[in-house]
Amino acid sequence: MTRKDPLDQQSTGLLKADIEAIVESRHADPFSVLGVQQVGDTFVARCFIPHAETVTAETIAGKVIGALDCLDPAGIFAGPVSVRKQQPICYRARNSGGEWIVVDPYSFGPVLGPMDDYYIRQGSHLRLFDRMGAHPLALEGVDGFHFAVWAPNAQRVSVVGDFNEWDGRRHVMRLRRDTGIWEIFLPGVSAGQAYKYEIVGKNGELLPLKADPFARRSELRPRTASMTTVEIAQVWEDDAHRAFWSKADPRRQPISIYEVHAGSWQRRDNGEMLSWDELADRLIPYCVDMGFTHIEFLPISEFPYDPSWGYQTTGLYAPTARFGEPEGFARFVNGAHKVGIGVILDWVPAHFPTDEHGLRWFDGTALYEHADPRKGFHPDWNTAIYNFGRLEVLAFLINNALYWAEKFHIDGLRVDAVASMLYLDYSRKHGEWVPNEYGGNENLEAVRFLQEMNSRLYGTRPGVMTIAEESTSWPKVSHPVHEGGLGFGFKWNMGFMHDTLQYLKREPVHRKFHHNDMTFGLLYAFSENFVLPLSHDEVVHGKGSLIAKMAGDDWQKFATLRAYYAFMWGYPGKKLLFMGQEFAQWREWDEDRALDWNLLEYPLHEGMRRLVRDLNGTYRRKVALHGRDCEGEGFEWLLADDRDNSVFTWLRKAPGEKMIAIVTNFTPTYRESYRIPLPVEGRWKEILNTDAEIYGGSGKGNGGAVQATRDNRGNVSASVTLPPLATLMLEQDA
């Protein structure tokens, strides 16, 4: 190989400084020097191909257009080529080991256009997930992948991966200065290849390799690279499901959610996690049989650390590799929809982990997070907080919500840790937080983000709902944005969960002194559209399982939990139950092992499962139990103040439907001839009794019905047998 002095090669127009900058990985704009460049009246091809000894330039069709000279043994070649205009070309490189073809990425123009720049600068680009990240593309007849990443403060950004020996000198990207986005089209890159971004910060420092924020697939942990992947090619068969929910008012539909950690619901015999297809074969039929309307997954976007349960995500756009390829998740959703089951994802836009391959200090500056730790660092979780005041960050998050709804047809997002987003002083002491512009503790930027996210999602994805995990009394969480609300469809009722579980932990003899724990929630039950959550948060970190929380001996624990479930299913609000609690798992949930399914061999556990199945069925069939879940007209107290007997009785109703009375006895005392007020005379059928023997109860009850009569004062009531620690549902007979 003959090396020529570039200073003597005037025909190449390539300066020695440029060569040194490329070889030493310092050149920030190789598009200005590599590829096909016009020098005077001549077109010159310049390339950087390590390991090559000779290089010939060819057209894409294989026609030889010039032999290039070696200007530097590191792999710099240049020479005149016989082309009439700038066009894509390739190089035939040779060394002692053979020859290979390299299509020149620097001979292609940009892919992103001025309209992309315009909407990105505005923060209103709603198709970023189709433009950013890595996407397969046929450009000017050449197949490859287009890469785009936002790093406005970087000196240089390169794509590195299996396809270029992770050499950051070889595929330095083009900077779009108006937006701070770097892009490049790489011919020949195929699906299934690992890649990251090599970034040089504004001060010249080489940063740790970064995963792609918009990656749609990632390597399986502990590896952390992003993966090139094709577009989802799912044949969707869920038109009927989506059409129904796009027209329905979810507040007036039965919604019973089975909350699932996909990695530990069940496992293979060898302890490995199930794939999406295996989960579909087992979980979907189970939920159909159990009568749940929705499956809610703890976060499934890529995350590095199993014990975080997915709540510390490093890949918001990538379904985790733990369960297989992204297409597997699409197949799961399609299968669920075909049998009428909705899929909700836990979504974490509040914070992100500080793993070096993630978003933190992405381009050498606080790009996605606040620079000030009083706003940008979360003390509870040692995570970084998104900068909600930055348009590009808002677009990144809002596009992610739209992405899951469009590409995977998900039915809803349950937004995690909303309270931590709303308050600037969340988990902070005096002096550890920065007040807003009005001196308050409200995070006005986060408020605007949530309003914008909900407006965009509800405005463009009919049938998709959002649910806020918000633990404070922030007003109008589930009210429309145009009414000053945050725009969520529903809000978790954390107060219901806290108060009722606190009550049921007490021995029955003491419950009369805490009667208010069970009635207080009705003072605010219709201020929001509520979901009643018995979630994973209640069965971790030493809290034990739900059955273990109940007071009394084993019989009382099972009876109390059965009564509680029916109390909750009769209470206004949508329902959510974490996996394993439907059959009263004794053990606290452990993300590293499957649920204790063997417990279903025992009658009390199988009885609990049957009860939850029947509760779901009754809740779904009886419109009175769900049709006005979020409206005060659907609820009426019948007996709220019998604290001495710890009895609660109310009415559920909906226009044109038969009324249903809920009666709960939270003591182990068996009561005969207990009189409850009812709105109308006649026969009331006992449609559910948690003390039935089939559920593991003692079999006490009312023989299928009670009779309501009017006394000489005009009051209507019925004499009812109240089984111990039990809930009855009585339906008005025709």
JOWOSUL-V527482 format. One record per pair of residues at least 12 apart in sequence whose C-alpha atoms are under 7 Angstrom apart, sorted by the first residue. I is the first residue (numbers start at 0). J is the second residue. If there is no record, write none. Layout:
# JOWOSUL-V527482
i->I j->J
i->I j->J
This chain:
# JOWOSUL-V527482
i->0 j->52
i->0 j->53
i->1 j->69
i->2 j->69
i->2 j->70
i->2 j->71
i->3 j->69
i->3 j->70
i->4 j->70
i->5 j->70
i->11 j->43
i->11 j->77
i->11 j->78
i->12 j->38
i->21 j->168
i->22 j->73
i->22 j->168
i->24 j->167
i->24 j->168
i->27 j->154
i->27 j->155
i->28 j->173
i->29 j->171
i->30 j->105
i->30 j->173
i->33 j->45
i->33 j->46
i->33 j->105
i->34 j->46
i->34 j->103
i->34 j->105
i->34 j->106
i->35 j->85
i->35 j->106
i->41 j->79
i->42 j->79
i->42 j->80
i->42 j->82
i->43 j->77
i->43 j->78
i->43 j->79
i->43 j->80
i->44 j->77
i->44 j->78
i->44 j->79
i->44 j->80
i->45 j->76
i->45 j->77
i->45 j->78
i->46 j->75
i->46 j->76
i->46 j->77
i->47 j->74
i->47 j->75
i->47 j->76
i->47 j->169
i->48 j->74
i->48 j->75
i->49 j->73
i->49 j->74
i->50 j->74
i->51 j->74
i->51 j->92
i->51 j->93
i->51 j->94
i->52 j->93
i->52 j->94
i->53 j->92
i->53 j->93
i->53 j->94
i->54 j->66
i->54 j->67
i->54 j->90
i->54 j->91
i->54 j->92
i->54 j->93
i->55 j->67
i->55 j->90
i->55 j->91
i->55 j->92
i->56 j->89
i->56 j->90
i->56 j->91
i->57 j->88
i->57 j->89
i->57 j->90
i->58 j->88
i->58 j->89
i->59 j->87
i->59 j->88
i->59 j->89
i->64 j->80
i->64 j->81
i->65 j->79
i->65 j->80
i->65 j->81
i->66 j->78
i->86 j->106
i->87 j->103
i->87 j->106
i->87 j->107
i->88 j->102
i->88 j->103
i->88 j->106
i->89 j->101
i->89 j->102
i->89 j->103
i->90 j->102
i->102 j->186
i->104 j->184
i->104 j->185
i->104 j->186
i->116 j->177
i->116 j->178
i->119 j->178
i->120 j->178
i->122 j->390
i->122 j->391
i->122 j->394
i->123 j->394
i->124 j->394
i->125 j->398
i->126 j->398
i->127 j->398
i->128 j->213
i->128 j->398
i->128 j->402
i->131 j->146
i->131 j->147
i->131 j->148
i->131 j->213
i->132 j->146
i->132 j->147
i->132 j->148
i->132 j->211
i->132 j->213
i->132 j->214
i->133 j->145
i->133 j->146
i->133 j->147
i->133 j->214
i->133 j->227
i->134 j->146
i->135 j->229
i->141 j->186
i->142 j->186
i->142 j->187
i->143 j->184
i->143 j->185
i->143 j->186
i->143 j->187
i->143 j->188
i->143 j->189
i->144 j->184
i->144 j->185
i->144 j->186
i->144 j->188
i->145 j->183
i->145 j->184
i->145 j->185
i->146 j->182
i->146 j->183
i->146 j->184
i->147 j->180
i->147 j->181
i->147 j->182
i->147 j->183
i->148 j->180
i->148 j->181
i->148 j->182
i->149 j->179
i->149 j->180
i->149 j->181
i->150 j->179
i->150 j->180
i->150 j->181
i->150 j->362
i->151 j->179
i->151 j->180
i->152 j->200
i->152 j->201
i->152 j->362
i->153 j->198
i->153 j->199
i->153 j->200
i->153 j->201
i->153 j->362
i->153 j->363
i->154 j->199
i->154 j->200
i->154 j->201
i->154 j->203
i->155 j->198
i->155 j->199
i->156 j->171
i->156 j->172
i->156 j->181
i->156 j->196
i->156 j->197
i->156 j->198
i->156 j->199
i->157 j->170
i->157 j->171
i->157 j->172
i->157 j->196
i->157 j->197
i->157 j->198
i->158 j->170
i->158 j->171
i->158 j->194
i->158 j->195
i->158 j->196
i->158 j->197
i->159 j->194
i->159 j->195
i->159 j->196
i->159 j->197
i->160 j->193
i->160 j->194
i->160 j->195
i->161 j->192
i->161 j->193
i->161 j->194
i->162 j->188
i->167 j->197
i->190 j->227
i->190 j->228
i->190 j->229
i->191 j->226
i->191 j->227
i->191 j->228
i->192 j->226
i->192 j->227
i->193 j->224
i->193 j->225
i->193 j->226
i->193 j->227
i->194 j->224
i->194 j->225
i->194 j->226
i->195 j->208
i->195 j->209
i->195 j->210
i->195 j->211
i->195 j->224
i->195 j->225
i->196 j->208
i->196 j->209
i->196 j->210
i->196 j->211
i->197 j->209
i->198 j->362
i->200 j->362
i->200 j->363
i->201 j->363
i->206 j->363
i->207 j->355
i->207 j->356
i->208 j->356
i->209 j->356
i->209 j->357
i->210 j->224
i->210 j->225
i->210 j->356
i->210 j->357
i->211 j->225
i->212 j->314
i->213 j->316
i->214 j->314
i->214 j->316
i->214 j->317
i->215 j->228
i->215 j->316
i->215 j->317
i->216 j->228
i->216 j->317
i->216 j->318
i->216 j->325
i->217 j->301
i->217 j->317
i->217 j->319
i->217 j->320
i->218 j->320
i->219 j->320
i->219 j->321
i->220 j->303
i->221 j->303
i->231 j->326
i->233 j->326
i->233 j->329
i->233 j->330
i->235 j->333
i->236 j->333
i->236 j->337
i->237 j->333
i->237 j->336
i->237 j->337
i->240 j->336
i->240 j->339
i->241 j->462
i->244 j->462
i->245 j->461
i->245 j->462
i->246 j->462
i->250 j->628
i->250 j->629
i->251 j->625
i->251 j->626
i->251 j->627
i->251 j->628
i->252 j->625
i->252 j->626
i->253 j->618
i->253 j->619
i->253 j->625
i->254 j->292
i->254 j->293
i->254 j->573
i->254 j->574
i->255 j->291
i->255 j->292
i->255 j->293
i->255 j->573
i->255 j->574
i->255 j->575
i->255 j->615
i->256 j->291
i->256 j->292
i->256 j->293
i->256 j->294
i->256 j->295
i->256 j->574
i->256 j->575
i->256 j->576
i->257 j->291
i->257 j->293
i->257 j->294
i->257 j->295
i->257 j->575
i->257 j->576
i->257 j->577
i->257 j->578
i->258 j->294
i->258 j->295
i->258 j->296
i->258 j->575
i->258 j->576
i->258 j->577
i->258 j->578
i->259 j->294
i->259 j->295
i->259 j->296
i->259 j->297
i->259 j->577
i->259 j->578
i->260 j->296
i->260 j->297
i->261 j->296
i->262 j->590
i->263 j->590
i->263 j->591
i->263 j->592
i->263 j->593
i->263 j->594
i->264 j->593
i->264 j->594
i->265 j->593
i->265 j->594
i->266 j->593
i->272 j->322
i->273 j->322
i->274 j->322
i->274 j->323
i->275 j->322
i->275 j->323
i->275 j->327
i->275 j->328
i->275 j->331
i->276 j->327
i->276 j->331
i->279 j->331
i->283 j->335
i->289 j->612
i->290 j->612
i->290 j->615
i->290 j->616
i->291 j->615
i->292 j->340
i->292 j->341
i->293 j->340
i->293 j->341
i->293 j->342
i->293 j->343
i->294 j->341
i->294 j->342
i->294 j->343
i->295 j->342
i->295 j->343
i->295 j->344
i->296 j->343
i->296 j->344
i->296 j->345
i->297 j->309
i->297 j->344
i->297 j->345
i->298 j->310
i->298 j->344
i->298 j->345
i->298 j->346
i->299 j->318
i->299 j->319
i->300 j->312
i->300 j->314
i->300 j->315
i->300 j->316
i->300 j->317
i->300 j->318
i->300 j->319
i->301 j->313
i->301 j->314
i->301 j->315
i->301 j->317
i->301 j->318
i->301 j->319
i->302 j->314
i->302 j->319
i->306 j->590
i->310 j->347
i->311 j->351
i->311 j->352
i->312 j->351
i->312 j->352
i->313 j->351
i->313 j->352
i->313 j->357
i->315 j->399
i->316 j->399
i->329 j->407
i->341 j->410
i->342 j->409
i->342 j->410
i->342 j->411
i->343 j->409
i->343 j->410
i->343 j->411
i->343 j->412
i->343 j->413
i->344 j->411
i->344 j->412
i->344 j->413
i->345 j->412
i->345 j->413
i->345 j->414
i->345 j->415
i->346 j->412
i->346 j->413
i->346 j->414
i->346 j->415
i->347 j->414
i->347 j->415
i->348 j->396
i->349 j->384
i->349 j->385
i->349 j->416
i->349 j->420
i->350 j->382
i->350 j->383
i->350 j->384
i->350 j->385
i->351 j->382
i->351 j->383
i->351 j->384
i->352 j->382
i->352 j->383
i->353 j->382
i->353 j->383
i->367 j->385
i->367 j->386
i->367 j->392
i->368 j->383
i->368 j->384
i->368 j->385
i->368 j->386
i->369 j->384
i->369 j->385
i->369 j->386
i->373 j->431
i->373 j->432
i->373 j->433
i->374 j->432
i->374 j->433
i->387 j->444
i->387 j->445
i->387 j->448
i->388 j->444
i->393 j->448
i->397 j->452
i->401 j->456
i->404 j->460
i->410 j->462
i->410 j->463
i->410 j->464
i->411 j->463
i->411 j->464
i->411 j->465
i->412 j->464
i->412 j->465
i->412 j->466
i->413 j->465
i->413 j->466
i->413 j->467
i->413 j->468
i->414 j->466
i->414 j->467
i->414 j->468
i->415 j->467
i->415 j->468
i->416 j->468
i->416 j->469
i->417 j->467
i->417 j->468
i->417 j->469
i->418 j->469
i->418 j->470
i->418 j->471
i->420 j->442
i->420 j->445
i->421 j->441
i->421 j->442
i->421 j->445
i->421 j->446
i->422 j->440
i->422 j->441
i->422 j->442
i->423 j->440
i->423 j->441
i->423 j->442
i->424 j->440
i->446 j->485
i->449 j->485
i->450 j->480
i->450 j->485
i->450 j->486
i->453 j->486
i->453 j->487
i->454 j->486
i->464 j->488
i->465 j->487
i->465 j->488
i->465 j->489
i->466 j->487
i->466 j->488
i->466 j->489
i->466 j->490
i->467 j->487
i->467 j->489
i->467 j->490
i->467 j->491
i->468 j->490
i->468 j->491
i->469 j->490
i->469 j->491
i->470 j->493
i->475 j->527
i->476 j->490
i->477 j->489
i->477 j->490
i->477 j->527
i->477 j->528
i->488 j->528
i->489 j->528
i->489 j->529
i->489 j->530
i->490 j->527
i->490 j->528
i->490 j->529
i->490 j->530
i->491 j->529
i->491 j->530
i->491 j->531
i->491 j->532
i->492 j->529
i->492 j->530
i->492 j->531
i->492 j->532
i->495 j->520
i->495 j->531
i->496 j->531
i->496 j->532
i->496 j->533
i->498 j->516
i->498 j->517
i->499 j->516
i->499 j->517
i->502 j->516
i->503 j->549
i->503 j->550
i->504 j->548
i->504 j->549
i->504 j->550
i->505 j->550
i->506 j->550
i->506 j->551
i->507 j->665
i->507 j->666
i->510 j->645
i->511 j->642
i->511 j->643
i->511 j->645
i->514 j->642
i->514 j->645
i->518 j->639
i->525 j->629
i->525 j->630
i->525 j->631
i->528 j->629
i->529 j->572
i->529 j->573
i->529 j->629
i->530 j->572
i->530 j->573
i->530 j->574
i->530 j->575
i->531 j->572
i->531 j->573
i->531 j->574
i->531 j->575
i->532 j->574
i->532 j->575
i->532 j->576
i->533 j->575
i->533 j->576
i->533 j->577
i->534 j->575
i->534 j->576
i->534 j->577
i->535 j->577
i->538 j->587
i->538 j->588
i->539 j->587
i->539 j->588
i->543 j->586
i->543 j->587
i->544 j->584
i->544 j->585
i->544 j->586
i->544 j->587
i->545 j->580
i->546 j->560
i->546 j->583
i->546 j->585
i->547 j->585
i->558 j->696
i->558 j->724
i->558 j->725
i->559 j->724
i->559 j->725
i->561 j->607
i->561 j->689
i->562 j->663
i->562 j->689
i->562 j->724
i->562 j->725
i->562 j->726
i->565 j->614
i->565 j->726
i->566 j->663
i->566 j->726
i->568 j->614
i->568 j->618
i->569 j->624
i->569 j->661
i->571 j->628
i->571 j->629
i->572 j->628
i->572 j->629
i->573 j->628
i->579 j->594
i->581 j->607
i->581 j->608
i->581 j->611
i->582 j->604
i->582 j->605
i->582 j->607
i->582 j->608
i->583 j->604
i->583 j->607
i->602 j->695
i->603 j->694
i->603 j->695
i->606 j->693
i->606 j->694
i->606 j->695
i->607 j->694
i->609 j->694
i->610 j->694
i->622 j->653
i->622 j->656
i->623 j->651
i->623 j->652
i->623 j->653
i->623 j->656
i->623 j->657
i->623 j->658
i->623 j->659
i->624 j->651
i->624 j->652
i->626 j->653
i->627 j->653
i->633 j->651
i->633 j->652
i->633 j->653
i->634 j->650
i->634 j->651
i->634 j->652
i->635 j->649
i->635 j->650
i->635 j->651
i->636 j->648
i->636 j->649
i->636 j->650
i->637 j->649
i->637 j->650
i->637 j->676
i->637 j->677
i->645 j->664
i->645 j->665
i->645 j->666
i->646 j->663
i->646 j->664
i->646 j->665
i->647 j->662
i->647 j->663
i->647 j->664
i->648 j->660
i->648 j->661
i->648 j->662
i->648 j->663
i->649 j->661
i->649 j->662
i->657 j->730
i->657 j->731
i->658 j->730
i->658 j->731
i->659 j->728
i->659 j->729
i->659 j->730
i->659 j->731
i->660 j->728
i->660 j->729
i->660 j->730
i->661 j->727
i->661 j->728
i->661 j->729
i->662 j->726
i->662 j->727
i->662 j->728
i->663 j->725
i->663 j->726
i->663 j->727
i->664 j->721
i->664 j->723
i->664 j->724
i->664 j->725
i->664 j->726
i->665 j->724
i->665 j->725
i->666 j->723
i->666 j->724
i->667 j->723
i->667 j->724
i->668 j->723
i->669 j->721
i->669 j->722
i->669 j->723
i->670 j->720
i->670 j->721
i->670 j->722
i->671 j->719
i->671 j->720
i->671 j->721
i->672 j->718
i->672 j->719
i->672 j->720
i->673 j->718
i->673 j->719
i->673 j->720
i->673 j->721
i->674 j->716
i->674 j->717
i->674 j->718
i->674 j->719
i->675 j->716
i->675 j->717
i->675 j->718
i->676 j->715
i->676 j->716
i->676 j->717
i->677 j->707
i->677 j->715
i->677 j->716
i->677 j->717
i->678 j->715
i->679 j->715
i->680 j->707
i->680 j->708
i->680 j->709
i->680 j->715
i->681 j->706
i->681 j->707
i->681 j->708
i->682 j->704
i->682 j->705
i->682 j->706
i->682 j->707
i->682 j->731
i->682 j->732
i->683 j->704
i->683 j->705
i->683 j->706
i->683 j->729
i->683 j->730
i->683 j->731
i->683 j->732
i->684 j->703
i->684 j->704
i->684 j->705
i->684 j->729
i->684 j->730
i->684 j->731
i->684 j->732
i->685 j->703
i->685 j->704
i->685 j->727
i->685 j->728
i->685 j->729
i->685 j->730
i->686 j->728
i->686 j->729
i->686 j->730
i->687 j->727
i->687 j->728
i->688 j->726
i->688 j->727
i->688 j->728
i->689 j->725
i->689 j->726
i->689 j->727
i->690 j->722
i->690 j->725
i->699 j->722
i->700 j->720
i->700 j->721
i->700 j->722
i->701 j->719
i->701 j->720
i->705 j->717
i->705 j->719
